[in-house]
Amino acid sequence: MINLSKLAALAKDSSVSGRKGLITALTDLFVGSGDDKDEQMSLLFGDIVLKVLGQLEEETRMILAKRVCNEEQAPRDLMVKLARDKISVAGPVLEHSPVLSSNDLVEIAADAPMEHLGAIAGRRTVDEAVTTVLVDRGDSKVLSKVAENKGAEFAKSSFLKLVEKARADETIQAALIDRADLPEEAAKALVPLLTEELQGRVSALGADNTLVQLLAERAATEVAARAQKLDDAREESNALIKEVLDKKTTIDDAVKMFARADRTAELGILLAKVSDLPPAAVSQLLFSTSDKPLIILCKAVGVRSEAYKDILTMRARRL
């Protein structure tokens, strides 16, 4: 351990190397005292270091920050000063220092560069007040990092804002699906954004997961909607065919509608109904390599050339 005379000599040396030596010696004393540090020692250490901090090279400040960043009794004023330094210095302090309070972190995050916000996002725990600022100000990298942090707590409004910002960012989406504390409202907003790959990851989370349940509900709703759409289309087709049979709609209008919509099954049923031929036989004619039998059928039931052109276009898409 350095003696007092050596320490006094270092204090008188105002050169760059002298200041570096002084800080190194003081840090050795402070860190080396272990649990014996008291408030007076902490204040004295901080007071001396703060007076010469502006004279230290970046490398020396980096070393200082790394050595004291985990100290529970490190002087708060010094830690706040280091936390506002360049990211090479501030990073370890912002990410690890137990001395920085929630208010300190909120104030720093309010105007600090993104690299500093990223360091805060990686802390072991981050409370709601701090994550609110990170979510408001953070870029994609910061948002992904804090969303991945299981020790981060979010207000409901912050979760919703995260989901909104995740619309164009799959990395944030991926981080959010792994959060067990994701509120249902945010989960509902997130589900429509997920790619098939992310939906697959969600499915592996377990049946009691909110996202899993919402995905299942969404799938069931989509199946029901498709089934309803098919039913509606079938009813519409049947109604149109009946109108043709009742002479309320021309066969040309019905042929054009079915052919242009690529509804081959309905077109086959229409031609079968008006010709009294089996639907299977008409379907074969629709997709036969030769269209001569189809031409004969269409002429026989009154399909004119303009409507038949739409049938030819439909055949070209299929054959």
For each residue, the residues with C-beta under 8 A, 3 or more apart:
1: 28 29 32
2: 6 7 25 28 29
3: 6 7
4: 7 8
5: 8 9
6: 2 3 9 10 25
7: 2 3 4 10 11 22 25 26
8: 4 5 11 12
9: 5 6 12 13
10: 6 7 13 18 21 22 25
11: 7 8 22
12: 8 9 18
13: 9 10 17 18 19 21 22
14: 18 19 55
15: 18 19
16: 19 20 55 57
17: 13 20 21
18: 10 12 13 14 15 21 22
19: 13 14 15 16 22 23 52 55 56 60
20: 16 17 23 24 56 57 60
21: 10 13 17 18 24 25
22: 7 10 11 13 18 19 25 26 48 52
23: 19 20 26 27 49 52 56 60 64
24: 20 21 27 28 60 63
25: 2 6 7 10 21 22 28 29
26: 7 22 23 29 30 45 48 49
27: 23 24 30 31 64 67 68
28: 1 2 24 25 31 32
29: 1 2 25 26 32 33 45
30: 26 27 33 37 41 42 45 68 71
31: 27 28 67 68 71
32: 1 28 29
33: 29 30 36 37 41
34: 37
35:
36: 33
37: 30 33 34 41 42 71 73
38: 41 42 73
39: 42 43 73
40: 43 44
41: 30 33 37 38 44 45 73
42: 30 37 38 39 45 46 73 74 75
43: 39 40 46 47 75
44: 40 41 47 48
45: 26 29 30 41 42 48 49 75 78
46: 42 43 49 50 74 75 76 77 78
47: 43 44 50 51 75
48: 22 26 44 45 51 52
49: 23 26 45 46 52 53 64 75 78
50: 46 47 53 75 77 78 81
51: 47 48
52: 19 22 23 48 49 55 56
53: 49 50 56 61 78 81
54:
55: 14 16 19 52
56: 19 20 23 52 53 60 61 64
57: 16 20 60 61
58: 61 62 86 88 89
59: 62 63
60: 19 20 23 24 56 57 63 64
61: 53 56 57 58 64 65 82 85 89
62: 58 59 65 66 88 89
63: 24 59 60 66 67
64: 23 27 49 56 60 61 67 68 82 89
65: 61 62 68 69 82 85 89 90 91 92 93
66: 62 63 69 92
67: 27 31 63 64
68: 27 30 31 64 65 71 74 78 79 82 93
69: 65 66 74 79 92 93 95 96 97
70: 96 97 98
71: 30 31 37 68 74 97 99
72: 98 99
73: 37 38 39 41 42 99
74: 42 46 68 69 71 78 79 97 99
75: 42 43 45 46 47 49 50 78 79 99
76: 46 79 80 99 100 104
77: 46 50 80 81
78: 45 46 49 50 53 68 74 75 81 82
79: 68 69 74 75 76 82 83 93 97 99 100
80: 76 77 83 84 100 104 108
81: 50 53 77 78 84 85
82: 61 64 65 68 78 79 85 89 90 93
83: 79 80 90 93 94 97 100 104 108 116
84: 80 81 90 108 112
85: 61 65 81 82 88 89 90
86: 58 89 90
87: 90 91 113 115 116 119
88: 58 62 85 91
89: 58 61 62 64 65 82 85 86 93
90: 65 82 83 84 85 86 87 93 94 116 119
91: 65 87 88 94 95 115 116 119
92: 65 66 69 95 96 97 119
93: 65 68 69 79 82 83 89 90 96 97 100
94: 83 90 91 97 100 105 108 116 119 120 123
95: 69 91 92 119 120 122 123
96: 69 70 92 93 123 124
97: 69 70 71 74 79 83 92 93 94 100
98: 70 72
99: 71 72 73 74 75 76 79
100: 76 79 80 83 93 94 97 104 105 108
101: 104 105
102: 105 106 127 129 130
103: 106 107 129
104: 76 80 83 100 101 107 108
105: 94 100 101 102 108 109 120 123 126 130
106: 102 103 109 110 129 130 133
107: 103 104 110
108: 80 83 84 94 100 104 105 111 112 116 120
109: 105 106 112 116 117 120 130 133 134 137
110: 106 107 133 137
111: 108
112: 84 108 109 116 117
113: 87 116 117
114: 117 118 138 139 141 142
115: 87 91 118 119
116: 83 87 90 91 94 108 109 112 113 119 120
117: 109 112 113 114 120 121 134 137 138 142
118: 114 115 121 122 138 141 142 145
119: 87 90 91 92 94 95 115 116 122 123
120: 94 95 105 108 109 116 117 123 126 130 134
121: 117 118 126 134 138 142 145 146 149 152
122: 95 118 119 145 149
123: 94 95 96 105 119 120 126 149 151
124: 96 151
125: 151 152 153
126: 105 120 121 123 130 131 134 146 149 151 152 153
127: 102 130 131 153
128: 131 132 153 154 155 158
129: 102 103 106 132 133
130: 102 105 106 109 120 126 127 133 134
131: 126 127 128 134 135 146 152 153 154 155 158
132: 128 129 135 136 154 155 157 158
133: 106 109 110 129 130 136 137
134: 109 117 120 121 126 130 131 137 138 142 143 146
135: 131 132 138 143 146 154 158 161 162 165
136: 132 133 161
137: 109 110 117 133 134 142
138: 114 117 118 121 134 135 141 142 143 146
139: 114 142 143
140: 143 144 165 169 171 172
141: 114 118 138 144 145
142: 114 117 118 121 134 137 138 139 145 146
143: 134 135 138 139 140 146 147 162 165 166 169 172
144: 140 141 147 148 169 171 172 175
145: 118 121 122 141 142 148 149
146: 121 126 131 134 135 138 142 143 149 152
147: 143 144 152 162 172 175 176 179
148: 144 145 175 178
149: 121 122 123 126 145 146 152
150: 179
151: 123 124 125 126
152: 121 125 126 131 146 147 149
153: 125 126 127 128 131 181
154: 128 131 132 135 158 159 162 181
155: 128 131 132 158 159
156: 159 160 183 185 186
157: 132 160 161
158: 128 131 132 135 154 155 161 162
159: 154 155 156 162 163 182 183 185 186
160: 156 157 163 164 185 186 189
161: 135 136 157 158 164 165
162: 135 143 147 154 158 159 165 166 172 176 186
163: 159 160 166 167 176 186 189 190 193
164: 160 161 167 189
165: 135 140 143 161 162 169 172
166: 143 162 163 169 170 172 173 176 190 193
167: 163 164 193
168:
169: 140 143 144 165 166 172 173
170: 166 173 174 195 198
171: 140 144 174 175
172: 140 143 144 147 162 165 166 169 175 176
173: 166 169 170 176 177 190 193 194 195 198
174: 170 171 177 178 198 201
175: 144 147 148 171 172 178 179
176: 147 162 163 166 172 173 179 182 186 190
177: 173 174 182 190 194 198 201 202 205 211
178: 148 174 175
179: 147 150 175 176 182
180: 209
181: 153 154
182: 159 176 177 179 186 187 190 210 211
183: 156 159 186 187
184: 187 188 210 214
185: 156 159 160 188 189
186: 156 159 160 162 163 176 182 183 189 190
187: 182 183 184 190 191 210 211 214
188: 184 185 191 214
189: 160 163 164 185 186 192 193
190: 163 166 173 176 177 182 186 187 193 194 211
191: 187 188 194 211 214 215 218
192: 189 218
193: 163 166 167 173 189 190
194: 173 177 190 191 198 199 202 215
195: 170 173 198 199
196: 199 200
197: 200 201
198: 170 173 174 177 194 195 201 202
199: 194 195 196 202 203 215
200: 196 197 203 204
201: 174 177 197 198 204 205
202: 177 194 198 199 205 209 211 212 215
203: 199 200 212 215
204: 200 201
205: 177 201 202 209 211 212
206: 209 212
207: 212 213
208: 212 213
209: 180 202 205 206 212 213
210: 182 184 187 213 214
211: 177 182 187 190 191 202 205 214 215
212: 202 203 205 206 207 208 209 215 216
213: 207 208 209 210 216 217
214: 184 187 188 191 210 211 217 218
215: 191 194 199 202 203 211 212 218 219
216: 212 213 219 220
217: 213 214 220 221
218: 191 192 214 215 221 222
219: 215 216 222 223
220: 216 217 223 224
221: 217 218 224 225
222: 218 219 225 226
223: 219 220 226 227
224: 220 221 227 228
225: 221 222 228 229
226: 222 223 229 230
227: 223 224 230 231
228: 224 225 231 232
229: 225 226 232 233
230: 226 227 233 234
231: 227 228 234 235
232: 228 229 235 236
233: 229 230 236 237 263
234: 230 231 237 238
235: 231 232 238 239
236: 232 233 239 240
237: 233 234 240 241 258 263 266 269
238: 234 235 241 242
239: 235 236 242 243
240: 236 237 243 244 249 254 257 270
241: 237 238 244 245 254 266 269 270 273
242: 238 239 245 246
243: 239 240 246 248 249 254
244: 240 241 247 248 249 250 251 254 270 273 274
245: 241 242 273 274
246: 242 243
247: 244
248: 243 244
249: 240 243 244 253 254
250: 244 253 254
251: 244 254 255 270 274 301 302 303 307
252: 255 256 302 303 304 306 307
253: 249 250 256 257 307
254: 240 241 243 244 249 250 251 257 258 270
255: 251 252 258 259 267 270 298 303 307 308 310 311
256: 252 253 259 260 306 307 310
257: 240 253 254 260 261 263
258: 237 254 255 261 263 264 266 267 270
259: 255 256 262 263 267 307 310 311 313 314
260: 256 257 310 313 314
261: 257 258
262: 259 314 317
263: 233 237 257 258 259 266 267
264: 258 267 268 283 286 287 314 318
265: 268 269 283
266: 237 241 258 263 269 270
267: 255 258 259 263 264 270 271 286 311 314
268: 264 265 271 272 279 282 283 286
269: 237 241 265 266 272 273 279 282
270: 240 241 244 251 254 255 258 266 267 273 274
271: 267 268 274 275 277 282 285 286 297 298 301
272: 268 269 275 276 277 278 279 281 282
273: 241 244 245 269 270 276
274: 244 245 251 270 271 301 302
275: 271 272 282 297 300 301
276: 272 273
277: 271 272 281 282 297
278: 272 281 282
279: 268 269 272 282 283
280: 283 284
281: 272 277 278 284 285
282: 268 269 271 272 275 277 278 279 285 286 297
283: 264 265 268 279 280 286 287
284: 280 281 287 288
285: 271 281 282 288 293 294 297
286: 264 267 268 271 282 283 294 311 315
287: 264 283 284 315 318 319
288: 284 285 291 293 294
289: 319
290: 293
291: 288 294 295 312 315
292: 295 296
293: 285 288 290 296 297
294: 285 286 288 291 297 298 311
295: 291 292 298 299 308
296: 292 293 299 300
297: 271 275 277 282 285 293 294 300 301
298: 255 271 294 295 301 303 307 308 311
299: 295 296 302 303
300: 275 296 297
301: 251 271 274 275 297 298
302: 251 252 274 299
303: 251 252 255 298 299 307 308 311
304: 252 307 308
305: 308 309
306: 252 256 309 310
307: 251 252 253 255 256 259 298 303 304 310 311
308: 255 295 298 303 304 305 311 312
309: 305 306 312 313
310: 255 256 259 260 306 307 313 314
311: 255 259 267 286 294 298 303 307 308 314 315
312: 291 308 309 315 316
313: 259 260 309 310 316 317
314: 259 260 262 264 267 310 311 317 318
315: 286 287 291 311 312 318 319
316: 312 313 319
317: 262 313 314
318: 264 287 314 315
319: 287 289 315 316
